[in-house]
Each structure stands twice: as C-alpha cells, then as structure tokens.
C-alpha cells in the first residue's frame, strides 16, 4: 500500500490548537493523535468524521482537560497528520475499525475508555466498543449513528455523497463549512485544508461516503447488525449528545436513546444552534456535557 505523509510545515499555524502531535504505528501505517489533560486521568477518546480531523475537537479538549480528564483526539487514517493511503480502494470500513482499534487498544493500551464519536467517528468508535466491550466505560454519540442499510439514508446524504464523488477538486474547508451553523474564519478554514496539500492526498475523504452501509447488502452491514446486538444490551452509560440542526444524523438521536440500554435514565442534552459539526459550533458546550457525564457516571 502506497501512503503519503503531509509535510509538518502544513500544520505550522493552527489557531487554538497548541497540542503537541504524537503518533504510533499500526499495521505499518503511522496514526497521529493529540492529548490534553493529566496522563493518569480517565481516557476520553475523541473520534472525528468526514472530512475533518482532530483539530475539530480543540474546544472540547480544553473543557475536558480543565475537568481533570485525559482527552485523546485521534486522526483517522487518511486524515489530519496520519498517513494517507493513496488510493480510494485502500480504504474500507473494516480497515478503519481495525486501524483505529489497534491504535487505541494496542499501541496506546487504553482501558476504561469513554468513546466519543461524531459522524464517521461514531461509526468506527461504536464498532470498536461493540467488539471490545471489556475496554469501554462509557459511550457518547454526537451526531452519528451505526447504519446497517436496512433503513434508507436521508436524501441530503445522497446529495453529499454525489458531490464528493463527482467533484474534480474536493474543497475540504467548504464541506466543513457547509456542516456548520457558524461562519468559519479564514484561519480555521485553512486548518481544515492543511492535511491535504493537493488532490493526491484526498483518497480518504473521497472514499468515506462510498463506504457507508447504505444498502442491506453492503459488506459492512452484517458487522454493524452484530454491533447493534451488543450495544443495545451493553450495561455501560450511553450519552446521546446531538445538535438541533443536523439534517444528516438528527433522526438517529431518538433511536439511540430508545434502543441503548445504557441510555435509559440519563438526561441527554440537545445542543441548540449547532449544525452537523457541533464541535465547531459549540465545542465548549459539548465538552462540558461530556465532562459532566463522565463525572456523574
């Protein structure tokens, strides 16, 4: 597998993101991550989605660290500072679950994890939680889900998929902005573009929409159905923290609250005035909800 590595100088000017980059090798691929908070604090794993990277969690990390928690924001393979397989075909849902699980459970050796996932971060994190429940203390689902293809995806998602696949040039910052309720500054837009010096680095963002289990016969659908069977009976606290303005995943919030055993009896926050990327629109608020959830459970 041929991989590309974004030059370090691309990350020289990142607003509000002072965290020292770290990395570990998984299956011959370097995965990057950043940390904040005490090294002996409860590990809160933050998984981003398409087409962002750990920079998305910068305001969430600040709140978690202030609460004495260990925030670990990962760059998925193909995103951020992590290595980027050069071909779209190099990416699969199963591979992303394997790569991320190997980083968290193997290279970092984390235990009693609070798994936080948004967008694809939820699809990957929920699978890891279902396949390794003994390492999970809590789960936070934020504007995400675990599709099996048995229920049709919303039309807005199909439009997004078509736009990503057909665009001759993939404007990463524009796609992030389209999922936000607030206007991004030029510096923040540049930070979302930073991991991708040119189109050759964008196989990951181009691949992800096509990996979504949008039909019942998708290769990932059986594993996701199996994950639902585990997660709905898993006796760990499960917080549903969605925004009020996500047309893609918004319908999943009541499903998760009703289906997940660990969600019963909890007060699930609705973050007002935020879009799909609620970490960008209301990161500090989301961080405080996560910190309160961890402290209370």
C-alpha positions in Angstrom: 0.0 0.0 0.0 1.5 3.3 -1.0 1.0 6.1 1.6 1.5 9.8 1.6 2.5 11.9 4.6 1.6 15.6 4.9 4.6 17.8 5.5 4.9 19.1 9.0 5.0 22.7 7.9 1.4 22.5 6.7 0.4 22.5 10.4 2.6 25.4 11.5 -0.2 27.9 12.0 -3.2 26.3 13.7 -5.5 28.6 15.7 -6.3 27.4 19.3 -4.6 24.1 18.7 -1.4 24.1 20.8 -1.3 20.4 21.4 1.9 18.5 20.7 1.5 15.9 17.9 2.1 12.3 18.8 2.0 9.2 16.7 2.1 5.4 16.8 2.5 2.7 14.0 -0.4 0.4 13.3 -0.1 -2.2 10.6 2.8 -0.3 9.0 0.8 3.0 9.0 1.5 6.0 11.2 -1.5 7.2 13.1 -1.4 10.6 14.7 -3.2 11.9 17.8 -3.0 14.7 20.4 -3.6 14.8 24.1 -4.7 17.2 26.8 -5.1 16.8 30.5 -3.4 14.6 33.1 -1.8 11.4 31.7 -3.4 9.4 34.6 -6.9 10.9 34.0 -9.8 8.8 32.7 -9.2 8.5 28.9 -11.7 10.2 26.7 -11.2 9.2 23.1 -12.4 11.7 20.6 -13.0 10.4 17.0 -13.8 12.8 14.2 -15.6 12.2 10.9 -15.6 13.1 7.3 -13.7 15.2 6.1 -12.3 16.8 9.3 -9.5 15.8 11.7 -8.6 16.1 15.4 -8.5 19.9 15.1 -12.3 19.7 15.2 -12.1 18.8 18.9 -9.9 21.7 20.0 -12.5 23.4 22.2 -13.9 20.1 23.5 -10.3 19.1 24.6 -9.9 22.3 26.6 -13.0 21.7 28.6 -12.1 18.0 29.3 -8.6 18.9 30.4 -9.9 21.6 32.7 -12.1 18.9 34.3 -9.1 16.8 35.0 -9.8 14.3 32.3 -7.4 12.9 29.7 -8.6 13.9 26.2 -7.2 11.9 23.3 -8.2 13.2 19.8 -7.2 10.8 17.0 -6.6 11.5 13.3 -8.2 8.7 11.4 -6.0 7.1 8.7 -6.1 9.3 5.6 -6.9 12.4 7.7 -5.0 15.0 9.7 -1.4 14.2 10.4 -2.0 10.4 10.0 -0.6 8.7 6.9 -2.8 8.7 3.9 -3.2 5.6 1.7 -3.0 7.0 -1.8 -5.8 5.0 -3.4 -9.5 5.2 -2.7 -9.6 1.4 -2.9 -7.1 1.2 0.0 -9.9 2.3 2.4 -12.6 0.1 3.8 -14.9 0.4 6.8 -13.3 -2.8 8.3 -9.8 -1.4 7.8 -10.7 1.8 9.6 -12.1 -0.1 12.5 -9.0 -2.3 12.6 -6.5 0.6 12.3 -8.2 2.7 15.0 -8.8 -0.2 17.3 -5.1 -1.2 17.0 -4.1 2.3 18.0 -6.4 2.7 21.0 -6.2 -0.9 22.4 -2.8 -2.0 21.2 -0.4 0.9 20.8 -1.8 3.1 23.5 -3.1 0.3 25.7 -6.2 2.2 26.8 -8.7 0.8 29.2 -12.0 2.1 30.7 -12.4 4.3 27.6 -15.1 6.9 27.2 -15.6 6.6 23.5 -16.8 9.8 21.8 -17.7 9.7 18.2 -19.2 12.1 15.7 -20.0 11.3 12.0 -17.6 8.5 10.9 -16.0 8.7 14.3 -19.2 7.2 15.7 -19.4 4.5 13.0 -15.9 3.4 13.9 -16.0 4.0 17.6 -19.3 2.2 18.1 -17.9 -0.8 16.3 -14.8 -0.9 18.4 -17.0 -0.6 21.6 -19.2 -3.5 20.5 -16.2 -5.7 19.6 -14.2 -4.9 22.7 -16.8 -4.0 25.4 -14.5 -5.0 28.2 -12.4 -1.9 27.4 -15.3 0.5 27.4 -16.5 2.5 30.4 -18.9 4.9 28.6 -20.1 5.9 25.2 -21.0 9.4 23.8 -22.7 9.5 20.4 -22.7 13.0 18.9 -24.4 13.5 15.5 -23.7 10.0 14.4 -25.2 6.5 14.1 -24.5 2.9 13.1 -26.3 2.3 9.8 -26.9 -1.2 8.5 -28.6 -0.3 5.2 -31.9 -1.6 6.4 -33.3 1.9 6.7 -32.7 4.3 3.8 -30.3 7.2 4.2 -31.7 10.7 4.0 -31.7 12.5 0.7 -29.3 15.1 1.9 -26.7 12.4 2.5 -27.1 11.1 -1.1 -26.5 14.7 -2.3 -23.4 14.9 -0.2 -22.1 11.6 -1.5 -22.6 12.6 -5.1 -20.9 15.9 -4.5 -17.8 14.3 -3.0 -17.6 11.6 -5.7 -18.1 13.9 -8.7 -16.2 17.0 -7.6 -13.0 17.3 -9.7 -11.4 19.3 -6.8 -12.5 18.4 -3.3 -12.8 21.6 -1.3 -12.4 20.3 2.2 -12.9 23.6 4.1 -16.1 24.2 2.1 -17.6 20.9 3.0 -16.8 21.5 6.7 -18.3 25.0 6.5 -21.5 23.6 4.9 -22.0 21.4 8.0 -21.6 24.3 10.4 -24.2 26.8 11.7 -21.4 29.4 12.4 -19.1 31.1 9.9 -15.6 29.8 9.9 -12.7 32.2 9.9 -10.1 32.1 7.2 -7.6 30.7 9.7 -9.9 27.9 10.7 -10.7 27.0 7.1 -7.0 26.9 6.3 -6.6 24.5 9.2 -9.1 22.1 7.7 -7.3 22.3 4.4 -3.9 21.8 6.0 -3.7 18.0 5.8 -4.3 17.9 2.1 -1.6 19.8 0.0 -3.2 18.6 -3.2 -5.8 16.2 -4.6 -3.5 13.2 -4.3 -3.8 13.3 -0.5 -7.6 13.2 -0.5 -8.3 9.5 -1.1 -9.6 9.1 2.4 -12.2 11.9 2.2 -13.2 10.7 -1.3 -13.6 7.1 -0.1 -15.7 7.5 3.0 -19.1 8.3 1.5 -18.9 5.1 -0.6 -18.1 3.0 2.5 -21.3 3.9 4.3 -23.6 0.9 4.7 -26.4 2.5 2.7 -27.9 -0.8 1.4 -28.6 -4.0 3.2 -26.0 -6.0 1.2 -23.1 -3.6 2.0 -20.0 -5.6 3.1 -20.1 -3.8 6.5 -23.8 -4.4 7.2 -23.5 -7.8 8.9 -20.8 -6.5 11.3 -22.9 -3.4 12.1 -26.0 -5.6 12.8 -23.9 -7.7 15.1 -22.7 -4.5 16.8 -26.3 -3.3 17.4 -27.0 -6.6 19.2 -24.1 -6.0 21.6 -24.6 -2.3 22.1 -28.3 -2.5 22.9 -27.7 -4.8 25.8 -24.4 -3.3 26.9 -24.6 -2.1 30.5 -22.4 1.0 30.2 -23.6 4.6 30.3 -24.5 5.8 26.8 -25.0 9.6 26.3 -26.7 10.9 23.2 -25.5 14.5 22.6 -26.9 15.7 19.3 -27.3 19.2 18.0 -30.7 20.6 17.0 -29.6 21.3 13.4 -28.2 18.2 11.7 -30.2 17.1 8.7 -28.0 14.0 8.2 -28.0 12.2 11.5 -30.6 14.1 13.5 -33.2 11.3 13.2 -30.8 8.9 15.0 -31.0 10.6 18.3 -34.4 9.2 19.5 -33.5 5.8 18.1 -30.3 5.7 20.1 -32.0 7.0 23.3 -34.7 4.3 23.0 -32.6 1.4 21.9 -29.5 1.6 24.0 -29.8 0.0 27.5 -27.1 2.4 28.8 -29.0 5.4 27.7 -32.0 4.8 29.9 -32.5 7.2 32.8 -29.9 9.7 31.6 -30.6 13.3 30.7 -29.5 13.6 27.1 -28.5 17.2 26.0 -29.7 18.9 22.9 -27.1 21.4 21.7 -29.0 24.4 20.3 -27.8 26.5 17.3 -25.3 23.9 16.1 -25.0 22.0 12.8 -23.5 18.7 11.8 -20.1 19.7 13.1 -21.3 20.6 16.6 -17.7 20.5 17.9 -17.0 23.6 15.7 -20.3 25.4 16.5 -20.5 24.6 20.2 -17.3 22.7 21.2 -17.0 24.2 24.7 -20.6 23.3 25.5 -20.2 19.8 24.2 -17.0 19.4 26.2 -18.8 20.5 29.4 -21.6 18.0 28.8 -19.1 15.2 28.3 -17.2 16.2 31.4 -20.3 16.3 33.5 -21.4 12.9 32.1 -18.1 11.3 33.0 -18.0 12.8 36.4 -21.6 11.7 37.2 -21.1 8.1 36.0 
